[in-house]
Amino acid sequence: MSRSKSRLFAASALAALLAACATQGEQTSEDVDAAIADARAETLPASAEEIEAASRTDPLTRANFWSGEYEKNPASLETAIAFARSLREIGSHDRAVDIATRTAVLHPDSDELMLVLGQSLLSLGRDAEAIEALTRVHVINPLNADAYAARGLALDRREQHLDAQRAYIRALELEPGRIATRSNYAMSLALVGNLVGAESALRQAYEETDKRDTRVRENLALILGLQGRFDEMRALSENNAPAAALETNEALLRRMVSPGRTWDSLGGADYSSLIEDDLEEEEESSPVSTEEAEPKASVGLRGSLSE
């Protein structure tokens, strides 16, 4: 709703309220003041207290709140970003792309807006478009680590692994404590056959989380198994996976790394089938994800790249 339309709506609402008061007989000045206040409240942006209260609600309620704020003033950059992010929280990535795209016409130089757009496109699997939006973030703000991390994932999906690794490295240079990014970097190294480098990066991430991150632990176990170090793999995973799953994984890995098989014969690009792309956005308040990645139906191994 444009500002002129908002003013028109307020005026119409006020007129209707005053007319209602007139038909109900004599009204006090307090009644008229209340009617005016109610009409104005329909078009005024939410207060800081209302926004804080909305932030403590469930995702669907929060999305409804920001939808109402967006309707009041769709030209507001802050409101549009908050609305798009709330839409992502409830899985409405198509709508988030629509809001971000519309707002970008008015605010083309907002790195936060372009980041939300890129992340939403990434969640929809529109990786080439996501890379374009995230590259725009780099231009606007070269210090936005989130954009480099998300771009790395998009590049890995397009099998541009060396470019992906450079993006992850830049994100880690800017924010060394990004556990999910370090884990993704490790799995990207594994995708090009650098298992030693992958193990080193995962061990660093594992230590940085006090050995509590389930996803990092599973990825590390996978890399150990791919190197034929099954006792270490089992010791790392035995407290976090059923015995039958461990036996299946070990049997698969033993066949893959049997004597005489080269890295190329392991599949090269086919190795990506071992990597589970997790599209859940990494929460800013909790960078260490403890969600378990589900295995591919066709392969019993577990591994993950996360957004």
N, C-alpha and C positions, 0 to 999 in steps of 0.2 A: 504494500500500500504506500503510495507516494505521500509526501508531507502535505501537499495540497488536499489530497483525498482524505487524509487523516483529519485535517482541520475541518473539512466539510462534514465528515462523519460526526465529529465532536459537536459541531454547531447543530446538526440535525438531531443528535441524541439529546442535546440540551433543550432544544425547542420541544421535543416530544415529552421530556420529563416535566418541563414547566407547564405544558398543556395539560398533562395528567394531573398536576397539582391543582390547576385552575378548575378542573372538573370535579374535584373532590372537596370543593368548598374553600373556606378561608384557611390559608397555610401560614405558618410562622416563617420568620426569616431563617430559622435554623433548617426548616424543611427545604427551602430554596437553596441554601448553601450546600446542603447535603446532595441535592440533585446536581448542582454544578460540579461538585467534587467527584461524584460518580461518573459523570460524563467525561471529565478530564482524565480520570484514571484509565479509561478505555484506550487512550492514545499515548499516555506517558510511558516512557521506558521503565522497566523494573528498577527498583531501588537496589542498592548494594546488599541490603538485608534480604530482599526477595531472591536475588541471584545466589547468595550464600545458602539460603534455605533450599533452593532448587538443586544445588550441587550435592546436597545430602540425600536426595531422593533416588528412587530406582531409575534405571536407564530410560525406560519408556516414559515415565512421568517427566524426566528431565528433557527428553526430546520434545514432548508436547509443550513444555514451558518455553523452550527456545523457538518452537514453531510459532507460538503466539507473539514472541518478541520480534521475530523476523517479519511477521505480517505487519507489525506496527511500523517498522522502518527497514525495509530490505536493502537500503543503501548503506547501512551501518556495517563496517568491516568486522568489528569485534563480534557483533551479533551473528553475522553470517558464518564466521569461523566457529563460534560456539555451537551454532545450529548444525553445521556440517559434521563437527566432531561427535555431537550427540547422536546424529543419524548413523554414524559409523559404529557407535556403541551398540546399537540395536540391529546392526547388520544391513542397514538400508544404504548400501554403498552407491547404488545408482542415483538415489536422491541426493546423496552427498556430492556426487560429481556434478549434478545439475545445479545445486546451490553454489558450489565453488566456481563453476564455469561462468554462471551469471554474474557473480560478484567480481570475478577477475576482470570483467569489462570495465568496471568502475575503479578497481584497485589492482592494476596490473603489476605493481611493484611490491606486493606483500609476499614475503617469503613464507610466512605462516600459512597464508591462504593457498599458495602453490604447493606447499608441503601436504596439506590436507587433500588437495586435488590429486597429487601424485600417489599418496597412500591409498586413496579410494580407488583409483584406477588399478593399482597393484592388487588390491583385494578382489577386483573383478577379473583379474587375469589379463588386463589390457596393458601388457608390459611395455610395449613400444611407446604408447602414449604416456605411461607413467614415467619412463625415462626422460621423455621430453619435458614434462612438468618439473621433474626433480632437477634436471639440468638447469632449468630456469631459476630454481632456488639457489643453485650454486652461484649463478651470476648476480642475483640480488644480494645474497648473503653467503659468502664463501666459508663462513664459520658455523653453518648449520649442520651439525653432526647427524641429526636425524635423516636429513636428505641424502647424505652419502651412504648411510646404512641401508636405507630403503632402495636406493639406486643399485647398490651392490646385489641385493636380492633379485631385482628385476633383471640385471645383467646375467646373473647365474642362471636364471630361468631360460634366458635366451642363449645359454651355453657360451657366453662371452666371459669365461671364467677369469682370465687375467685382468680384464677391465674391472670385473666385480671385485677382485682382490685389492686392486688399487683403491677402489671406493671404500671398502671396509677399512683398509689401513688408514685412510684419511679420517674416517669417522673416529677411529681409535686414537689417532694423534690428537684430535680435538677433545675427545672424552675417553680417556683410557679405561674407565670403569664400566664400559658397555659390555656386559657379559654375553647377551644374545648376539651382538655384533661379532665378538671374538669367536663365539661358537660357529657362527655362519662363515666367518673367514676360514676357520679350520676345515669345515666341510667343503668349502670351495677348493681348498688345497687338495683335499682328498679326491675331488672330482677330476683333477688333472694328474693324479697319481702320486702326489707328494704326501705320503702317509706319515713320514717322519715329522714334517712340518705341521701336519694336521694334529698329530699327537702332542707336539710341543705346545701349540696354541690352546688345545683343549685342557691340557694339564694346568696351564696358567689360569684359564677360566675356572677350572675346578677348584684350584686352591683359593682363588679370589672369592669364591662363594662358600668357603669353609666346607667344601665337599657336600653341599646340601642341594645343589641344583640337579634335579632328576634328568632333565633334558641333556645337560652337559655330560653327566655321568653315562647316559646311554650312548651318546655320540662317541665318547671316549672308549667305551667298551666295544663299539662297532669297529673303530679304527684299530684297536688292539687285535681284534679277531681277524681283520683283514691282513694283519701282519703275521698271522699264525700263532699268536700268543694267547692260546685259548684258556690256559689256567688263570692268567691275569684278567682276561675278559670275564670269565665265570666269577672270579672273586669280586669283581667290581659290580656285577649285575645280580648276584644271587639273592640279595636282600630286596630287590626291586622288580623281579620278574618271576613268573611261575617256572618251576623246574622244567615243564614240558616245552615252554617257549625257549628257555636257554638251550635245551638239547636240540631243538629244531634250528635255532640260529647257528649253533656250533657246527651241526652237520652241514648246513648250507655253506658256511664259511670254509670248512675243511675241503669241500669240493672245489670251491673257488680258488683256493690258494694251494691246491695240490701241486706236487713237483712237476716242473716242465711247462707250467702255465705262465705266460708273460702278462704284463699289465694290459697290453692291447687285447690279449685273449680273454681278459676278465670282462671286457665289454666296452671300455672307454666311456663313450657317451651313455651306454646302457647302464653304467654304474649309477647314473642319476636316478634310476628306479629305486635305489636304496634310500633316497633322500625324500623325506616327507616335508613338503612346504606347508608350514603353519601360517595361516593368514590372520591369526589373531594379532591385533596391534599390541606392541609392548607398552605396558602402562608406564607413564612417566614417574609415578610415585613408587613403582616397584619394578625396577629394571631386571630383576632376576626372576625368570619364569620357572615355575615348578610344575607346569602342566605337562603331562606325558603325551608324546606324539604317538598316534596310532599307526600300526604297520600297514604297508600296502597289502592288499589282498593277495597279490601274486607273489610277493616276496616276504618271507618271515622275519626279515631283519628290521631293526629300528634305527632311525636316524632322522635328523630334522634340520631344516632351515627355517628360521622364524623371521617375521617382519620386524 
